[in-house]
Structures are given as structure tokens and as C-alpha cells.
Amino acid sequence: MSDLDDLYQEIILDHNRRPRNYRPMTGATHHADGHNPLCGDEVTVFLHVDGDVITDITFDGQGCAISKASASLMTTRIKGRSLGYARELLDEVRTMMTGREEEQPDLEKLGDLAALAGVRKFAVRVKCATLPWHTLEAALAGQQRVTTEEE
């Protein structure tokens, strides 16, 4: 395993062991529940949006290490950012996870989120990593529930 793979693995393990923004939110302006029926991952994403800015974002639920780490990484990256930034990042992560090799985004630009890039090698785990992102997208669209069966 390369030093970079070791670093990415450590980032995922750290965010699983000590997830950031892991709590329900009272007074959320947006929220959605996500479910992956294949493995049982469940996540609720809560947002507080003021104008065009996501002033707070949290998540709650249960799931595997990849799902929890992905949600934690997502919330730390999006908190305090614009809705446009969140949607662009969502597209970049989706491309990283499911796009063709020649479409891959700049991993340096993604920062710690690049730790999730290795998951694409394991098709069944991609849904674990993308569940929080699909749930974020549903919350922003005003949908209350999303499932990975719909992909």
C-alpha cells in the first residue's frame, strides 16, 4: 500500500471513529432521510440555510465506516459554503465515485474528500459512500427521503 493510500485510509478511519457534525439538528430548514437497503446504512442530513449559505449541516444515523466517514467529510467541507458550491462539490464527488477514468476531478482540489476515491474500486461500497451525498441532494431539492435503489 502506498503512503497516499495509507493516508486516505487513516482519514476514513478517523472520520468514522470521530465523526464531525454527528448530531440531529433542531430548527433545520432542510432535511432528508437516506437509506441503502443493500447494507442497511441509514442517514439523515440536516441543514440550516440562510439565504444562499449553508450556515450549519449535521447528520445522524447508522451505517458502515465508509458511509459515516463520507457524511462527516461532507459536512466539514460544506458548512459555511454557498448552495452553489455544495451542488458543484456534489457533482465532483459523484464523478469521482461513478464517472469514467478520463472524467475524474482534480483530487488535490477535493482535499480530504479524495480519501473516498479508492471506494470506486468496490462497486457495492460506492452506494455506501454516495448515500450521504444523495441525501444532501434530496434535502436541497425539498425531498424527504431517498434510497440507493433509485440509482
Biotite code that builds the C-alpha atoms (Angstrom):
import biotite.structure as struc

atoms = struc.array([
    struc.Atom([0.000, 0.000, 0.000], chain_id="A", res_id=1, res_name="MET", atom_name="CA", element="C"),
    struc.Atom([1.365, 3.437, -0.879], chain_id="A", res_id=2, res_name="SER", atom_name="CA", element="C"),
    struc.Atom([1.829, 6.249, 1.598], chain_id="A", res_id=3, res_name="ASP", atom_name="CA", element="C"),
    struc.Atom([-1.080, 8.087, -0.042], chain_id="A", res_id=4, res_name="LEU", atom_name="CA", element="C"),
    struc.Atom([-3.352, 5.032, 0.320], chain_id="A", res_id=5, res_name="ASP", atom_name="CA", element="C"),
    struc.Atom([-2.316, 4.795, 3.978], chain_id="A", res_id=6, res_name="ASP", atom_name="CA", element="C"),
    struc.Atom([-3.180, 8.469, 4.481], chain_id="A", res_id=7, res_name="LEU", atom_name="CA", element="C"),
    struc.Atom([-6.559, 8.063, 2.778], chain_id="A", res_id=8, res_name="TYR", atom_name="CA", element="C"),
    struc.Atom([-7.354, 5.008, 4.880], chain_id="A", res_id=9, res_name="GLN", atom_name="CA", element="C"),
    struc.Atom([-6.426, 6.914, 8.047], chain_id="A", res_id=10, res_name="GLU", atom_name="CA", element="C"),
    struc.Atom([-8.695, 9.828, 7.063], chain_id="A", res_id=11, res_name="ILE", atom_name="CA", element="C"),
    struc.Atom([-11.641, 7.455, 6.600], chain_id="A", res_id=12, res_name="ILE", atom_name="CA", element="C"),
    struc.Atom([-10.941, 5.665, 9.882], chain_id="A", res_id=13, res_name="LEU", atom_name="CA", element="C"),
    struc.Atom([-10.593, 8.966, 11.754], chain_id="A", res_id=14, res_name="ASP", atom_name="CA", element="C"),
    struc.Atom([-13.890, 10.335, 10.425], chain_id="A", res_id=15, res_name="HIS", atom_name="CA", element="C"),
    struc.Atom([-15.598, 7.055, 11.279], chain_id="A", res_id=16, res_name="ASN", atom_name="CA", element="C"),
    struc.Atom([-14.228, 6.958, 14.836], chain_id="A", res_id=17, res_name="ARG", atom_name="CA", element="C"),
    struc.Atom([-14.729, 10.668, 15.493], chain_id="A", res_id=18, res_name="ARG", atom_name="CA", element="C"),
    struc.Atom([-17.410, 11.841, 13.075], chain_id="A", res_id=19, res_name="PRO", atom_name="CA", element="C"),
    struc.Atom([-17.728, 15.594, 12.778], chain_id="A", res_id=20, res_name="ARG", atom_name="CA", element="C"),
    struc.Atom([-21.143, 17.261, 12.931], chain_id="A", res_id=21, res_name="ASN", atom_name="CA", element="C"),
    struc.Atom([-22.745, 13.977, 14.016], chain_id="A", res_id=22, res_name="TYR", atom_name="CA", element="C"),
    struc.Atom([-25.926, 15.032, 15.758], chain_id="A", res_id=23, res_name="ARG", atom_name="CA", element="C"),
    struc.Atom([-29.550, 15.801, 14.985], chain_id="A", res_id=24, res_name="PRO", atom_name="CA", element="C"),
    struc.Atom([-30.304, 19.464, 14.401], chain_id="A", res_id=25, res_name="MET", atom_name="CA", element="C"),
    struc.Atom([-33.267, 21.313, 15.815], chain_id="A", res_id=26, res_name="THR", atom_name="CA", element="C"),
    struc.Atom([-34.529, 24.149, 13.650], chain_id="A", res_id=27, res_name="GLY", atom_name="CA", element="C"),
    struc.Atom([-33.198, 22.721, 10.385], chain_id="A", res_id=28, res_name="ALA", atom_name="CA", element="C"),
    struc.Atom([-34.536, 24.465, 7.291], chain_id="A", res_id=29, res_name="THR", atom_name="CA", element="C"),
    struc.Atom([-33.909, 21.372, 5.155], chain_id="A", res_id=30, res_name="HIS", atom_name="CA", element="C"),
    struc.Atom([-33.551, 17.688, 5.927], chain_id="A", res_id=31, res_name="HIS", atom_name="CA", element="C"),
    struc.Atom([-33.869, 14.300, 4.269], chain_id="A", res_id=32, res_name="ALA", atom_name="CA", element="C"),
    struc.Atom([-33.551, 10.656, 5.231], chain_id="A", res_id=33, res_name="ASP", atom_name="CA", element="C"),
    struc.Atom([-31.397, 8.344, 3.136], chain_id="A", res_id=34, res_name="GLY", atom_name="CA", element="C"),
    struc.Atom([-31.401, 4.560, 3.135], chain_id="A", res_id=35, res_name="HIS", atom_name="CA", element="C"),
    struc.Atom([-29.234, 1.920, 1.470], chain_id="A", res_id=36, res_name="ASN", atom_name="CA", element="C"),
    struc.Atom([-31.296, -1.285, 1.619], chain_id="A", res_id=37, res_name="PRO", atom_name="CA", element="C"),
    struc.Atom([-28.382, -3.435, 0.412], chain_id="A", res_id=38, res_name="LEU", atom_name="CA", element="C"),
    struc.Atom([-26.340, -2.928, 3.564], chain_id="A", res_id=39, res_name="CYS", atom_name="CA", element="C"),
    struc.Atom([-28.710, -1.170, 5.949], chain_id="A", res_id=40, res_name="GLY", atom_name="CA", element="C"),
    struc.Atom([-26.976, 2.239, 6.047], chain_id="A", res_id=41, res_name="ASP", atom_name="CA", element="C"),
    struc.Atom([-29.337, 4.992, 7.171], chain_id="A", res_id=42, res_name="GLU", atom_name="CA", element="C"),
    struc.Atom([-28.506, 8.676, 7.312], chain_id="A", res_id=43, res_name="VAL", atom_name="CA", element="C"),
    struc.Atom([-30.442, 11.847, 7.966], chain_id="A", res_id=44, res_name="THR", atom_name="CA", element="C"),
    struc.Atom([-28.900, 15.077, 6.734], chain_id="A", res_id=45, res_name="VAL", atom_name="CA", element="C"),
    struc.Atom([-29.945, 18.330, 8.400], chain_id="A", res_id=46, res_name="PHE", atom_name="CA", element="C"),
    struc.Atom([-29.189, 21.782, 7.009], chain_id="A", res_id=47, res_name="LEU", atom_name="CA", element="C"),
    struc.Atom([-29.742, 25.298, 8.144], chain_id="A", res_id=48, res_name="HIS", atom_name="CA", element="C"),
    struc.Atom([-29.710, 27.550, 5.101], chain_id="A", res_id=49, res_name="VAL", atom_name="CA", element="C"),
    struc.Atom([-29.734, 31.331, 5.411], chain_id="A", res_id=50, res_name="ASP", atom_name="CA", element="C"),
    struc.Atom([-30.139, 32.997, 2.034], chain_id="A", res_id=51, res_name="GLY", atom_name="CA", element="C"),
    struc.Atom([-27.599, 31.243, -0.178], chain_id="A", res_id=52, res_name="ASP", atom_name="CA", element="C"),
    struc.Atom([-25.344, 29.980, 2.623], chain_id="A", res_id=53, res_name="VAL", atom_name="CA", element="C"),
    struc.Atom([-25.392, 26.654, 4.447], chain_id="A", res_id=54, res_name="ILE", atom_name="CA", element="C"),
    struc.Atom([-24.771, 28.015, 7.916], chain_id="A", res_id=55, res_name="THR", atom_name="CA", element="C"),
    struc.Atom([-24.923, 24.586, 9.542], chain_id="A", res_id=56, res_name="ASP", atom_name="CA", element="C"),
    struc.Atom([-25.040, 20.986, 8.370], chain_id="A", res_id=57, res_name="ILE", atom_name="CA", element="C"),
    struc.Atom([-25.192, 17.854, 10.513], chain_id="A", res_id=58, res_name="THR", atom_name="CA", element="C"),
    struc.Atom([-26.049, 14.213, 10.094], chain_id="A", res_id=59, res_name="PHE", atom_name="CA", element="C"),
    struc.Atom([-27.385, 11.379, 12.186], chain_id="A", res_id=60, res_name="ASP", atom_name="CA", element="C"),
    struc.Atom([-27.923, 7.704, 11.584], chain_id="A", res_id=61, res_name="GLY", atom_name="CA", element="C"),
    struc.Atom([-26.148, 4.402, 11.484], chain_id="A", res_id=62, res_name="GLN", atom_name="CA", element="C"),
    struc.Atom([-24.051, 2.674, 8.927], chain_id="A", res_id=63, res_name="GLY", atom_name="CA", element="C"),
    struc.Atom([-20.712, 1.323, 7.902], chain_id="A", res_id=64, res_name="CYS", atom_name="CA", element="C"),
    struc.Atom([-17.401, 3.142, 8.318], chain_id="A", res_id=65, res_name="ALA", atom_name="CA", element="C"),
    struc.Atom([-17.423, 4.393, 4.725], chain_id="A", res_id=66, res_name="ILE", atom_name="CA", element="C"),
    struc.Atom([-20.928, 5.833, 4.955], chain_id="A", res_id=67, res_name="SER", atom_name="CA", element="C"),
    struc.Atom([-20.245, 7.572, 8.255], chain_id="A", res_id=68, res_name="LYS", atom_name="CA", element="C"),
    struc.Atom([-16.852, 8.901, 7.127], chain_id="A", res_id=69, res_name="ALA", atom_name="CA", element="C"),
    struc.Atom([-18.343, 10.185, 3.870], chain_id="A", res_id=70, res_name="SER", atom_name="CA", element="C"),
    struc.Atom([-21.088, 12.058, 5.757], chain_id="A", res_id=71, res_name="ALA", atom_name="CA", element="C"),
    struc.Atom([-18.556, 13.512, 8.195], chain_id="A", res_id=72, res_name="SER", atom_name="CA", element="C"),
    struc.Atom([-16.226, 14.642, 5.392], chain_id="A", res_id=73, res_name="LEU", atom_name="CA", element="C"),
    struc.Atom([-19.192, 16.116, 3.506], chain_id="A", res_id=74, res_name="MET", atom_name="CA", element="C"),
    struc.Atom([-20.403, 18.193, 6.440], chain_id="A", res_id=75, res_name="THR", atom_name="CA", element="C"),
    struc.Atom([-16.970, 19.595, 7.239], chain_id="A", res_id=76, res_name="THR", atom_name="CA", element="C"),
    struc.Atom([-16.429, 20.628, 3.635], chain_id="A", res_id=77, res_name="ARG", atom_name="CA", element="C"),
    struc.Atom([-19.864, 22.207, 3.041], chain_id="A", res_id=78, res_name="ILE", atom_name="CA", element="C"),
    struc.Atom([-20.522, 24.013, 6.331], chain_id="A", res_id=79, res_name="LYS", atom_name="CA", element="C"),
    struc.Atom([-20.419, 27.772, 5.796], chain_id="A", res_id=80, res_name="GLY", atom_name="CA", element="C"),
    struc.Atom([-20.395, 27.480, 1.988], chain_id="A", res_id=81, res_name="ARG", atom_name="CA", element="C"),
    struc.Atom([-22.888, 28.580, -0.655], chain_id="A", res_id=82, res_name="SER", atom_name="CA", element="C"),
    struc.Atom([-25.592, 26.360, -2.095], chain_id="A", res_id=83, res_name="LEU", atom_name="CA", element="C"),
    struc.Atom([-23.873, 26.634, -5.478], chain_id="A", res_id=84, res_name="GLY", atom_name="CA", element="C"),
    struc.Atom([-20.608, 25.396, -4.001], chain_id="A", res_id=85, res_name="TYR", atom_name="CA", element="C"),
    struc.Atom([-22.413, 22.456, -2.360], chain_id="A", res_id=86, res_name="ALA", atom_name="CA", element="C"),
    struc.Atom([-24.045, 21.460, -5.661], chain_id="A", res_id=87, res_name="ARG", atom_name="CA", element="C"),
    struc.Atom([-20.748, 21.731, -7.567], chain_id="A", res_id=88, res_name="GLU", atom_name="CA", element="C"),
    struc.Atom([-18.977, 19.635, -4.944], chain_id="A", res_id=89, res_name="LEU", atom_name="CA", element="C"),
    struc.Atom([-21.764, 17.073, -5.067], chain_id="A", res_id=90, res_name="LEU", atom_name="CA", element="C"),
    struc.Atom([-21.231, 16.739, -8.829], chain_id="A", res_id=91, res_name="ASP", atom_name="CA", element="C"),
    struc.Atom([-17.462, 16.409, -8.383], chain_id="A", res_id=92, res_name="GLU", atom_name="CA", element="C"),
    struc.Atom([-17.839, 13.690, -5.753], chain_id="A", res_id=93, res_name="VAL", atom_name="CA", element="C"),
    struc.Atom([-20.370, 11.848, -7.921], chain_id="A", res_id=94, res_name="ARG", atom_name="CA", element="C"),
    struc.Atom([-17.937, 11.969, -10.847], chain_id="A", res_id=95, res_name="THR", atom_name="CA", element="C"),
    struc.Atom([-15.096, 10.783, -8.614], chain_id="A", res_id=96, res_name="MET", atom_name="CA", element="C"),
    struc.Atom([-17.172, 7.845, -7.394], chain_id="A", res_id=97, res_name="MET", atom_name="CA", element="C"),
    struc.Atom([-19.018, 6.786, -10.539], chain_id="A", res_id=98, res_name="THR", atom_name="CA", element="C"),
    struc.Atom([-17.506, 8.567, -13.550], chain_id="A", res_id=99, res_name="GLY", atom_name="CA", element="C"),
    struc.Atom([-15.171, 7.213, -16.165], chain_id="A", res_id=100, res_name="ARG", atom_name="CA", element="C"),
    struc.Atom([-11.433, 7.436, -15.520], chain_id="A", res_id=101, res_name="GLU", atom_name="CA", element="C"),
    struc.Atom([-10.972, 10.211, -18.080], chain_id="A", res_id=102, res_name="GLU", atom_name="CA", element="C"),
    struc.Atom([-13.643, 12.319, -16.301], chain_id="A", res_id=103, res_name="GLU", atom_name="CA", element="C"),
    struc.Atom([-12.024, 12.226, -12.879], chain_id="A", res_id=104, res_name="GLN", atom_name="CA", element="C"),
    struc.Atom([-11.898, 15.532, -10.984], chain_id="A", res_id=105, res_name="PRO", atom_name="CA", element="C"),
    struc.Atom([-8.733, 17.030, -9.568], chain_id="A", res_id=106, res_name="ASP", atom_name="CA", element="C"),
    struc.Atom([-8.128, 15.018, -6.376], chain_id="A", res_id=107, res_name="LEU", atom_name="CA", element="C"),
    struc.Atom([-5.914, 17.754, -4.909], chain_id="A", res_id=108, res_name="GLU", atom_name="CA", element="C"),
    struc.Atom([-8.816, 20.195, -5.248], chain_id="A", res_id=109, res_name="LYS", atom_name="CA", element="C"),
    struc.Atom([-11.070, 17.752, -3.379], chain_id="A", res_id=110, res_name="LEU", atom_name="CA", element="C"),
    struc.Atom([-8.704, 17.670, -0.398], chain_id="A", res_id=111, res_name="GLY", atom_name="CA", element="C"),
    struc.Atom([-9.637, 15.092, 2.236], chain_id="A", res_id=112, res_name="ASP", atom_name="CA", element="C"),
    struc.Atom([-12.651, 14.029, 0.150], chain_id="A", res_id=113, res_name="LEU", atom_name="CA", element="C"),
    struc.Atom([-10.151, 12.356, -2.186], chain_id="A", res_id=114, res_name="ALA", atom_name="CA", element="C"),
    struc.Atom([-9.840, 9.686, 0.511], chain_id="A", res_id=115, res_name="ALA", atom_name="CA", element="C"),
    struc.Atom([-13.117, 8.303, -0.852], chain_id="A", res_id=116, res_name="LEU", atom_name="CA", element="C"),
    struc.Atom([-11.701, 7.819, -4.363], chain_id="A", res_id=117, res_name="ALA", atom_name="CA", element="C"),
    struc.Atom([-10.480, 4.284, -3.624], chain_id="A", res_id=118, res_name="GLY", atom_name="CA", element="C"),
    struc.Atom([-14.034, 3.163, -2.871], chain_id="A", res_id=119, res_name="VAL", atom_name="CA", element="C"),
    struc.Atom([-14.875, 3.261, -6.593], chain_id="A", res_id=120, res_name="ARG", atom_name="CA", element="C"),
    struc.Atom([-12.924, 0.002, -6.987], chain_id="A", res_id=121, res_name="LYS", atom_name="CA", element="C"),
    struc.Atom([-15.644, -1.747, -4.954], chain_id="A", res_id=122, res_name="PHE", atom_name="CA", element="C"),
    struc.Atom([-18.999, -1.222, -6.679], chain_id="A", res_id=123, res_name="ALA", atom_name="CA", element="C"),
    struc.Atom([-21.079, -2.356, -3.706], chain_id="A", res_id=124, res_name="VAL", atom_name="CA", element="C"),
    struc.Atom([-19.320, 0.190, -1.450], chain_id="A", res_id=125, res_name="ARG", atom_name="CA", element="C"),
    struc.Atom([-19.898, 3.122, -3.810], chain_id="A", res_id=126, res_name="VAL", atom_name="CA", element="C"),
    struc.Atom([-23.503, 3.292, -2.631], chain_id="A", res_id=127, res_name="LYS", atom_name="CA", element="C"),
    struc.Atom([-22.264, 3.482, 0.963], chain_id="A", res_id=128, res_name="CYS", atom_name="CA", element="C"),
    struc.Atom([-20.012, 6.432, 0.147], chain_id="A", res_id=129, res_name="ALA", atom_name="CA", element="C"),
    struc.Atom([-22.555, 8.279, -2.001], chain_id="A", res_id=130, res_name="THR", atom_name="CA", element="C"),
    struc.Atom([-25.592, 7.833, 0.274], chain_id="A", res_id=131, res_name="LEU", atom_name="CA", element="C"),
    struc.Atom([-24.905, 10.996, 2.336], chain_id="A", res_id=132, res_name="PRO", atom_name="CA", element="C"),
    struc.Atom([-24.397, 12.977, -0.883], chain_id="A", res_id=133, res_name="TRP", atom_name="CA", element="C"),
    struc.Atom([-27.659, 11.734, -2.424], chain_id="A", res_id=134, res_name="HIS", atom_name="CA", element="C"),
    struc.Atom([-29.371, 12.582, 0.846], chain_id="A", res_id=135, res_name="THR", atom_name="CA", element="C"),
    struc.Atom([-27.899, 16.098, 0.771], chain_id="A", res_id=136, res_name="LEU", atom_name="CA", element="C"),
    struc.Atom([-29.145, 16.494, -2.801], chain_id="A", res_id=137, res_name="GLU", atom_name="CA", element="C"),
    struc.Atom([-32.641, 15.333, -1.757], chain_id="A", res_id=138, res_name="ALA", atom_name="CA", element="C"),
    struc.Atom([-32.700, 17.748, 1.185], chain_id="A", res_id=139, res_name="ALA", atom_name="CA", element="C"),
    struc.Atom([-31.733, 20.664, -1.059], chain_id="A", res_id=140, res_name="LEU", atom_name="CA", element="C"),
    struc.Atom([-34.455, 19.654, -3.526], chain_id="A", res_id=141, res_name="ALA", atom_name="CA", element="C"),
    struc.Atom([-37.084, 19.533, -0.769], chain_id="A", res_id=142, res_name="GLY", atom_name="CA", element="C"),
    struc.Atom([-37.448, 15.753, -0.880], chain_id="A", res_id=143, res_name="GLN", atom_name="CA", element="C"),
    struc.Atom([-37.846, 13.998, 2.445], chain_id="A", res_id=144, res_name="GLN", atom_name="CA", element="C"),
    struc.Atom([-36.495, 10.555, 1.570], chain_id="A", res_id=145, res_name="ARG", atom_name="CA", element="C"),
    struc.Atom([-34.030, 8.942, -0.819], chain_id="A", res_id=146, res_name="VAL", atom_name="CA", element="C"),
    struc.Atom([-32.899, 5.376, -1.324], chain_id="A", res_id=147, res_name="THR", atom_name="CA", element="C"),
    struc.Atom([-29.940, 3.995, -3.246], chain_id="A", res_id=148, res_name="THR", atom_name="CA", element="C"),
    struc.Atom([-32.312, 1.595, -5.034], chain_id="A", res_id=149, res_name="GLU", atom_name="CA", element="C"),
    struc.Atom([-33.272, 4.558, -7.223], chain_id="A", res_id=150, res_name="GLU", atom_name="CA", element="C"),
    struc.Atom([-29.784, 4.884, -8.757], chain_id="A", res_id=151, res_name="GLU", atom_name="CA", element="C"),
])
